[in-house]
Amino acid sequence: MSVPTAALVVPDLLRHRVEQMPDQEAINVRGRTGITYGEWDRRSNAVARALLGRLGGTGRGARVALIFSGDDWIDYAVAYLGILKAGATAVHTNDRLPTVELQRRFDQCGAVGVIHSSSVTPWPATPDRWSVTVTDLDGGDSDPVEVDIRGEDVADILYTSGTTGPAKPFTNPHGNQTYGRGSAALGQLTDPAPLLAPMPLGTTSSATTVAVLATTTPSPLIVCSPDDPEEIALLIAEHRCGTLILTPWTAIRLTGIRPRERHDLSTVRTIGNASALMPPRIARDLVAAMPNATIANAYAQSEAVPAIMLGTVDPDRPMCVGRPGRGTEMQVVDDRGDPVPAGELGEIWLRSTAPKRLYLDDRLNAEVHAGGWTRTRDLGRVSAEGELFLFDRRTDVITTGGRLVSSLEVEAVLYDHPGVREATVIGLPDPERGEAVTAVVAADADLDLAEVTRLLADRLEPHQVPTRIHRLDALPRGGTGKVLKYELRRMLG
């Protein structure tokens, strides 16, 4: 492309694909319906023109919310790129969020309008906020619009996963999305065979899937819900997918149905893991179901992207997250911000030269960003060979008897018990130890907790062994599938 990478904005990625392959399918939903690059470009042009009419001729600074659900990927992609082509900012939500949370986000972001799918209950229009469907916008002139968009302009307002409290909004500039012509994590995804991305709509994941995966990978892109593991396995087999993008929670559900007993998954060569560490047992089960696959790991914090650590999941070294990706710098520092020696525990800091993602809350930015670095608030160690080993999130580290315990290390062992479907570990107040290491598992009622305790005692140091184990039918999870540990602390504390 003639445009320098640093000057690219997200619509440039789509235009480049239109120049190359206008009739190729850009996004396919569940192997049933799709949209070509040319159609996507034309329909989003029409949306952009209609939006500019509503926004008084300029979209700069305007924030437009998206509410989509289920299989509405195509209209979501059309509306999303239409917003960006108009120079406005997309606020990503979905109809799984409670009405009160949607209202909080729209007010917090100052959304001037809402574009929703025809399948969801229309968001009520007010004098300060209009509400329309994609069909209301994309029936007019589909010629390209001429809008000045710059790399530092904000493409999205995204929200954190909300595992430590209410989800927090942060901005995502165009130049962040297009850095290196796409996320640095995608450097590992080069297979031309179909790529399957089971992702929920209206999230950071769906924004990346549409803006980056659909416009930069060589693979035909198939999307589906992450909530139906049987359909995921069926799509892999039917379309002979070469790449599968999973979160650990989707992987847990997929391996739980023993898919290899009914489906040939041998075409998968790369499994992309993001969002959190993959439990060792789940990693082994995935490779057993997809024997030709390697699990590629991508570790980052939402605020630090596209700075990212890349590696291969090794069940025998579950805490290793790899080495810096292209354009990424990493250091592990002490409380003063000074780098610590190899092998010593410290906070992980990441940085890149891409335009930064910033919180809407300036106070949080002051806490997270320092001298170009992003404080991940995760603890880890760097080996003498330069590999990063994650220890735990600061908020999840347990201090018991004056010693630190990684909840992630204990969780990895819990998952090795065949009766444990889901596992997490939290610290609860303890008058003698400061905090008590507490395990919470999802399992059947006949799970032998004494047997679980023996497994933990055999594999862990004494101070790491949970003093309490609670059994639930299911663990509380947020919209991205991450366990809500703060809710468990409130429930069990």
C-alpha positions as CSV (number, residue, x, y, z in Angstrom):
1,M,0.0,0.0,0.0
2,S,1.3,3.4,-0.8
3,V,0.2,5.0,2.5
4,P,2.9,4.7,5.1
5,T,1.9,2.4,8.0
6,A,2.1,5.2,10.5
7,A,-0.5,7.1,8.5
8,L,-3.0,4.2,8.1
9,V,-6.5,4.4,9.6
10,V,-8.9,1.5,9.9
11,P,-10.9,2.4,6.7
12,D,-7.6,2.2,4.8
13,L,-7.4,-1.5,5.7
14,L,-10.8,-2.2,4.2
15,R,-10.1,-0.1,1.1
16,H,-6.9,-2.0,0.5
17,R,-8.8,-5.3,0.5
18,V,-11.4,-3.9,-1.8
19,E,-8.6,-2.9,-4.3
20,Q,-7.2,-6.5,-4.1
21,M,-10.3,-8.7,-3.8
22,P,-13.6,-6.9,-4.0
23,D,-15.6,-10.1,-4.6
24,Q,-14.0,-12.2,-1.9
25,E,-16.0,-12.9,1.2
26,A,-14.8,-10.7,4.1
27,I,-16.9,-12.2,6.9
28,N,-19.0,-15.3,7.1
29,V,-21.4,-15.9,9.9
30,R,-21.7,-19.5,11.1
31,G,-20.9,-20.8,7.6
32,R,-24.3,-19.5,6.4
33,T,-24.3,-15.9,5.4
34,G,-21.5,-13.6,4.3
35,I,-20.5,-10.2,3.0
36,T,-17.9,-9.5,0.4
37,Y,-15.3,-6.7,0.8
38,G,-16.9,-4.7,-2.0
39,E,-20.4,-4.9,-0.5
40,W,-19.0,-4.1,3.0
41,D,-17.3,-1.0,1.5
42,R,-20.4,0.2,-0.3
43,R,-22.8,-0.3,2.5
44,S,-20.5,1.3,5.1
45,N,-20.0,4.3,2.7
46,A,-23.8,4.8,2.7
47,V,-23.9,4.6,6.5
48,A,-21.1,7.2,6.7
49,R,-23.0,9.6,4.4
50,A,-26.2,9.2,6.4
51,L,-24.3,9.7,9.7
52,L,-22.6,12.9,8.4
53,G,-26.0,14.2,7.6
54,R,-27.1,13.6,11.2
55,L,-23.9,14.9,12.7
56,G,-24.0,18.3,10.8
57,G,-21.3,17.4,8.2
58,T,-18.5,16.3,10.6
59,G,-18.1,13.2,12.7
60,R,-14.9,14.3,14.5
61,G,-15.5,14.1,18.3
62,A,-19.0,12.4,17.9
63,R,-19.5,9.2,19.7
64,V,-22.0,6.7,18.3
65,A,-23.0,3.6,20.2
66,L,-23.5,0.1,18.7
67,I,-25.9,-2.4,20.2
68,F,-25.8,-5.8,18.4
69,S,-26.5,-9.3,19.3
70,G,-26.2,-13.0,18.3
71,D,-25.5,-13.4,14.6
72,D,-25.8,-9.8,13.6
73,W,-22.1,-9.6,12.6
74,I,-22.6,-8.3,9.1
75,D,-24.8,-5.3,10.1
76,Y,-22.4,-4.7,13.0
77,A,-19.4,-4.6,10.6
78,V,-21.3,-2.3,8.2
79,A,-22.3,0.1,11.0
80,Y,-18.9,0.0,12.6
81,L,-16.9,0.9,9.5
82,G,-19.6,3.5,8.6
83,I,-19.0,5.2,11.9
84,L,-15.2,5.2,11.3
85,K,-15.5,6.4,7.7
86,A,-17.5,9.4,9.0
87,G,-14.6,10.3,11.3
88,A,-16.7,9.4,14.4
89,T,-16.0,7.1,17.3
90,A,-17.7,3.7,17.9
91,V,-18.8,2.7,21.4
92,H,-19.2,-1.1,21.4
93,T,-22.0,-2.7,23.5
94,N,-24.4,-5.6,23.1
95,D,-27.9,-6.5,24.3
96,R,-26.5,-8.9,27.0
97,L,-25.7,-5.8,29.1
98,P,-28.5,-4.8,31.5
99,T,-30.3,-1.6,30.5
100,V,-28.9,0.3,33.5
101,E,-25.4,-0.6,32.4
102,L,-26.0,0.4,28.8
103,Q,-27.3,3.8,30.1
104,R,-24.2,4.2,32.3
105,R,-21.9,3.6,29.3
106,F,-23.8,5.9,26.9
107,D,-23.8,8.7,29.5
108,Q,-20.2,8.1,30.4
109,C,-19.1,8.2,26.8
110,G,-21.5,11.1,25.7
111,A,-23.0,9.0,22.9
112,V,-25.0,11.2,20.6
113,G,-26.8,8.3,18.9
114,V,-27.3,4.6,18.9
115,I,-27.2,2.2,15.9
116,H,-28.8,-1.1,16.8
117,S,-29.7,-4.3,14.9
118,S,-33.3,-4.9,14.0
119,S,-33.4,-8.0,16.2
120,V,-32.9,-6.2,19.5
121,T,-35.4,-4.0,21.3
122,P,-34.9,-0.5,19.9
123,W,-33.1,1.9,22.2
124,P,-35.5,4.8,23.0
125,A,-34.6,8.0,21.2
126,T,-34.4,11.2,23.2
127,P,-33.9,14.8,22.3
128,D,-30.2,14.3,23.0
129,R,-29.7,10.9,21.6
130,W,-31.1,9.4,18.3
131,S,-31.7,5.7,17.7
132,V,-31.7,4.0,14.3
133,T,-31.1,0.6,12.7
134,V,-28.5,-0.1,10.0
135,T,-31.3,-0.4,7.5
136,D,-32.3,3.2,8.3
137,L,-28.8,4.3,7.2
138,D,-27.4,2.2,4.4
139,G,-29.9,2.6,1.6
140,G,-28.6,5.9,0.1
141,D,-25.6,7.0,-1.9
142,S,-22.7,4.5,-1.5
143,D,-20.0,6.6,-3.1
144,P,-16.9,7.1,-0.9
145,V,-16.9,10.0,1.5
146,E,-14.0,12.4,1.8
147,V,-13.2,12.8,5.6
148,D,-9.9,13.7,7.2
149,I,-9.1,11.0,9.6
150,R,-5.7,10.8,11.4
151,G,-3.9,8.0,13.2
152,E,-4.3,9.7,16.6
153,D,-8.1,10.1,16.1
154,V,-10.1,7.8,18.4
155,A,-11.7,4.9,16.5
156,D,-13.3,3.2,19.5
157,I,-14.3,3.5,23.1
158,L,-13.9,0.1,24.6
159,Y,-14.4,-1.3,28.0
160,T,-12.3,-3.4,30.3
161,S,-13.5,-6.9,31.2
162,G,-14.8,-5.7,34.6
163,T,-13.1,-8.5,36.7
164,T,-12.0,-6.1,39.4
165,G,-15.2,-3.9,39.5
166,P,-17.3,-2.0,37.1
167,A,-15.9,-2.1,33.5
168,K,-13.9,1.0,32.7
169,P,-13.9,2.9,29.3
170,F,-10.7,3.5,27.4
171,T,-10.1,5.1,23.9
172,N,-8.6,3.2,21.0
173,P,-6.9,5.4,18.3
174,H,-6.9,4.4,14.6
175,G,-3.1,4.2,14.7
176,N,-3.3,1.7,17.5
177,Q,-5.5,-0.6,15.5
178,T,-3.4,-0.3,12.4
179,Y,0.0,-0.4,14.1
180,G,2.1,-2.8,11.9
181,R,-1.0,-3.0,9.7
182,G,-2.9,-4.8,12.4
183,S,-2.3,-6.2,15.9
184,A,1.2,-7.5,16.5
185,A,-0.4,-10.6,17.8
186,L,-1.5,-11.5,14.3
187,G,2.0,-12.0,13.1
188,Q,1.6,-15.7,14.0
189,L,-1.6,-16.1,11.9
190,T,-0.5,-16.8,8.3
191,D,-2.5,-19.9,7.4
192,P,-4.6,-19.4,4.2
193,A,-7.1,-22.0,5.4
194,P,-10.4,-20.6,7.0
195,L,-10.0,-19.0,10.4
196,L,-12.8,-19.5,13.0
197,A,-13.3,-16.8,15.6
198,P,-16.0,-17.7,18.2
199,M,-16.4,-14.2,19.8
200,P,-19.3,-12.3,21.5
201,L,-20.5,-9.2,19.7
202,G,-20.1,-5.7,21.1
203,T,-16.8,-6.3,22.9
204,T,-13.1,-5.5,22.5
205,S,-12.8,-8.9,20.8
206,S,-15.4,-8.2,18.2
207,A,-14.0,-4.8,17.4
208,T,-10.5,-6.4,16.8
209,T,-12.1,-9.3,14.8
210,V,-13.8,-6.9,12.4
211,A,-11.3,-4.0,12.2
212,V,-8.1,-6.2,12.1
213,L,-8.8,-9.9,11.5
214,A,-11.3,-9.4,8.7
215,T,-9.0,-6.8,7.0
216,T,-5.5,-8.2,7.4
217,T,-5.3,-12.0,7.7
218,P,-4.9,-14.2,4.6
219,S,-7.6,-16.5,5.9
220,P,-11.3,-16.5,5.1
221,L,-13.0,-15.4,8.4
222,I,-15.8,-17.4,9.9
223,V,-17.5,-16.0,13.1
224,C,-19.9,-17.6,15.5
225,S,-21.0,-17.4,19.1
226,P,-18.6,-18.7,21.8
227,D,-21.5,-20.2,23.7
228,D,-22.1,-23.4,21.6
229,P,-19.1,-25.7,21.7
230,E,-20.8,-28.3,19.5
231,E,-21.3,-25.8,16.7
232,I,-17.7,-24.6,17.0
233,A,-16.5,-28.2,16.5
234,L,-18.9,-28.7,13.6
235,L,-17.7,-25.6,11.9
236,I,-14.1,-26.6,12.2
237,A,-14.8,-29.9,10.7
238,E,-17.1,-28.7,7.9
239,H,-14.9,-25.8,6.7
240,R,-11.6,-27.5,7.4
241,C,-10.4,-24.6,9.5
242,G,-6.6,-24.1,9.9
243,T,-6.8,-21.5,12.7
244,L,-9.0,-21.2,15.7
245,I,-9.1,-18.2,18.0
246,L,-10.1,-19.1,21.6
247,T,-10.4,-17.6,25.0
248,P,-9.6,-20.1,27.9
249,W,-13.3,-20.1,28.9
250,T,-14.3,-21.1,25.3
251,A,-11.6,-23.7,25.4
252,I,-12.8,-25.1,28.7
253,R,-16.3,-25.6,27.3
254,L,-15.1,-27.0,23.9
255,T,-12.8,-29.6,25.5
256,G,-15.6,-30.5,27.9
257,I,-17.8,-32.0,25.1
258,R,-15.0,-34.3,23.9
259,P,-15.3,-33.0,20.3
260,R,-12.9,-35.4,18.7
261,E,-15.3,-38.3,19.4
262,R,-17.7,-36.8,16.7
263,H,-15.7,-34.4,14.6
264,D,-12.4,-34.4,12.6
265,L,-10.5,-31.4,13.9
266,S,-7.1,-32.4,12.5
267,T,-7.0,-29.5,10.0
268,V,-6.4,-27.0,12.8
269,R,-2.7,-26.0,12.9
270,T,-2.8,-22.9,15.0
271,I,-4.9,-22.2,18.1
272,G,-4.7,-18.5,19.1
273,N,-5.1,-18.1,22.9
274,A,-5.7,-14.6,24.3
275,S,-7.4,-13.0,27.3
276,A,-5.8,-15.1,30.0
277,L,-3.5,-18.0,30.7
278,M,-4.6,-21.4,29.4
279,P,-4.8,-24.0,32.2
280,P,-2.4,-26.8,31.5
281,R,-5.0,-29.6,31.4
282,I,-7.1,-27.6,29.0
283,A,-4.1,-27.1,26.8
284,R,-3.4,-30.8,26.7
285,D,-7.0,-31.6,26.0
286,L,-7.0,-29.1,23.1
287,V,-4.0,-30.6,21.5
288,A,-5.4,-34.1,22.0
289,A,-8.6,-33.0,20.2
290,M,-6.5,-31.2,17.5
291,P,-3.4,-33.2,17.2
292,N,-1.8,-31.1,14.5
293,A,-2.2,-27.8,16.3
294,T,0.2,-25.6,18.2
295,I,-1.3,-23.1,20.8
296,A,0.0,-19.6,20.1
297,N,-0.2,-17.4,23.2
298,A,-0.7,-13.6,23.2
299,Y,-0.3,-11.8,26.5
300,A,-1.0,-8.1,26.9
301,Q,-3.2,-5.7,28.9
302,S,-6.0,-3.8,27.2
303,E,-4.4,-0.5,28.0
304,A,-1.0,-1.6,26.5
305,V,-2.1,-3.0,23.2
306,P,-0.5,-3.3,20.6
307,A,2.5,-3.9,22.9
308,I,2.3,-7.6,23.4
309,M,4.2,-10.8,24.5
310,L,4.1,-13.7,22.1
311,G,4.9,-17.4,22.7
312,T,3.7,-21.0,22.5
313,V,1.6,-22.5,25.3
314,D,3.6,-25.2,27.0
315,P,1.6,-27.2,29.6
316,D,4.8,-28.0,31.4
317,R,5.6,-24.3,31.8
318,P,2.1,-22.8,32.1
319,M,3.2,-19.4,33.5
320,C,5.6,-18.7,30.5
321,V,4.0,-16.1,28.2
322,G,6.9,-15.7,25.8
323,R,8.9,-12.8,24.4
324,P,8.1,-9.3,23.2
325,G,6.3,-9.1,19.9
326,R,7.3,-6.9,17.0
327,G,7.5,-3.3,18.1
328,T,7.1,-4.2,21.8
329,E,9.4,-3.3,24.7
330,M,9.0,-5.0,28.1
331,Q,10.6,-4.6,31.5
332,V,10.0,-5.9,35.0
333,V,10.5,-3.3,37.6
334,D,10.4,-2.7,41.4
335,D,8.1,-0.3,43.3
336,R,10.4,2.6,42.2
337,G,10.2,1.7,38.5
338,D,13.7,0.4,38.4
339,P,14.4,-2.8,36.4
340,V,14.9,-5.9,38.6
341,P,17.5,-8.6,37.9
342,A,16.5,-11.8,36.0
343,G,14.5,-14.1,38.1
344,E,13.3,-11.5,40.5
345,L,9.6,-10.7,41.0
346,G,8.4,-7.3,39.9
347,E,5.7,-5.5,38.0
348,I,5.5,-6.0,34.2
349,W,5.7,-2.8,32.1
350,L,5.1,-2.7,28.3
351,R,5.3,-0.1,25.6
352,S,5.3,0.5,21.9
353,T,5.4,3.6,19.7
354,A,1.7,3.3,18.6
355,P,-0.8,5.9,19.7
356,K,-1.8,5.1,23.2
357,R,-5.1,3.7,24.5
358,L,-6.2,6.1,27.3
359,Y,-8.8,5.9,30.0
360,L,-11.6,8.5,30.0
361,D,-10.6,8.9,33.6
362,D,-7.4,11.0,33.8
363,R,-6.7,9.8,37.3
364,L,-6.4,6.2,36.0
365,N,-4.1,7.3,33.2
366,A,-1.8,8.9,35.7
367,E,-1.7,5.5,37.6
368,V,-1.2,3.3,34.5
369,H,1.0,5.3,32.1
370,A,4.6,6.5,33.0
371,G,7.2,7.8,30.6
372,G,5.7,6.0,27.6
373,W,5.4,2.7,29.5
374,T,2.1,1.1,30.5
375,R,2.0,-0.4,34.0
376,T,0.2,-3.7,33.5
377,R,-0.4,-4.2,37.3
378,D,0.7,-7.8,36.8
379,L,3.6,-9.3,38.6
380,G,6.1,-11.5,36.8
381,R,9.8,-12.6,36.3
382,V,12.1,-12.5,33.3
383,S,14.4,-15.5,32.8
384,A,18.1,-15.1,31.9
385,E,17.0,-16.1,28.4
386,G,14.6,-13.2,28.2
387,E,11.3,-15.1,28.6
388,L,8.5,-13.6,30.7
389,F,6.9,-15.7,33.3
390,L,3.6,-14.3,34.7
391,F,3.1,-14.6,38.5
392,D,-0.3,-13.0,39.0
393,R,-2.4,-9.8,38.8
394,R,-1.5,-7.5,41.7
395,T,-5.2,-7.4,42.9
396,D,-5.3,-11.3,42.9
397,V,-2.0,-12.0,44.6
398,I,-2.6,-13.6,48.1
399,T,-0.4,-12.7,51.0
400,T,-0.6,-15.4,53.6
401,G,1.7,-15.6,56.6
402,G,3.9,-13.0,55.0
403,R,4.4,-15.0,51.8
404,L,3.0,-14.3,48.3
405,V,0.9,-16.9,46.6
406,S,0.0,-16.9,42.9
407,S,-3.7,-17.7,42.5
408,L,-2.8,-18.7,38.9
409,E,-0.3,-21.3,40.0
410,V,-2.9,-22.9,42.4
411,E,-5.6,-22.8,39.7
412,A,-3.4,-24.6,37.3
413,V,-3.1,-27.5,39.7
414,L,-6.9,-27.5,40.5
415,Y,-7.7,-28.0,36.9
416,D,-5.6,-31.2,36.9
417,H,-8.3,-32.9,39.0
418,P,-10.7,-34.6,36.5
419,G,-13.7,-33.7,38.5
420,V,-13.1,-30.0,38.4
421,R,-14.9,-28.2,35.5
422,E,-13.9,-24.7,36.5
423,A,-11.5,-23.3,39.1
424,T,-10.4,-20.1,40.6
425,V,-8.5,-19.0,43.8
426,I,-9.0,-16.0,45.9
427,G,-7.7,-14.6,49.2
428,L,-10.1,-14.1,52.1
429,P,-9.4,-12.3,55.4
430,D,-7.8,-14.4,58.0
431,P,-6.9,-13.2,61.5
432,E,-3.8,-15.3,61.8
433,R,-2.4,-15.4,58.2
434,G,-3.6,-12.1,56.9
435,E,-5.3,-13.9,54.0
436,A,-6.5,-17.4,53.6
437,V,-5.9,-19.2,50.3
438,T,-9.4,-20.1,49.2
439,A,-10.3,-22.3,46.2
440,V,-13.6,-22.1,44.5
441,V,-14.5,-24.9,42.0
442,A,-17.4,-25.7,39.7
443,A,-18.0,-29.5,39.9
444,D,-20.7,-32.1,40.5
445,A,-22.0,-32.5,44.0
446,D,-20.1,-35.8,44.5
447,L,-16.7,-34.2,44.0
448,D,-14.4,-35.6,46.8
449,L,-12.9,-32.4,48.3
450,A,-10.5,-34.4,50.4
451,E,-9.1,-35.9,47.2
452,V,-8.7,-32.4,45.7
453,T,-6.8,-31.3,48.8
454,R,-4.5,-34.2,48.6
455,L,-3.7,-33.4,45.0
456,L,-2.9,-29.8,45.9
457,A,-0.7,-30.9,48.9
458,D,1.3,-33.2,46.6
459,R,1.9,-30.6,44.0
460,L,2.2,-27.3,45.9
461,E,4.3,-25.8,48.7
462,P,2.5,-25.9,52.1
463,H,1.8,-22.1,52.1
464,Q,0.1,-22.4,48.7
465,V,-2.4,-25.1,49.6
466,P,-5.9,-23.7,50.0
467,T,-7.2,-23.9,53.6
468,R,-10.8,-23.8,52.2
469,I,-12.4,-25.2,49.1
470,H,-15.9,-24.1,48.1
471,R,-18.0,-26.0,45.5
472,L,-20.4,-24.1,43.2
473,D,-22.5,-25.2,40.2
474,A,-20.8,-22.5,38.1
475,L,-18.4,-19.6,38.6
476,P,-19.6,-16.0,38.1
477,R,-18.2,-14.7,34.9
478,G,-18.3,-11.4,33.0
479,G,-19.3,-10.8,29.4
480,T,-15.8,-11.9,28.1
481,G,-15.9,-15.1,30.1
482,K,-13.4,-14.1,32.8
483,V,-14.2,-15.1,36.4
484,L,-15.4,-12.2,38.5
485,K,-13.2,-12.7,41.6
486,Y,-14.4,-9.6,43.3
487,E,-18.0,-11.1,43.3
488,L,-16.6,-14.3,44.9
489,R,-14.8,-12.3,47.6
490,R,-18.1,-10.5,48.4
491,M,-20.1,-13.7,48.4
492,L,-17.7,-15.8,50.5
493,G,-16.1,-13.1,52.6
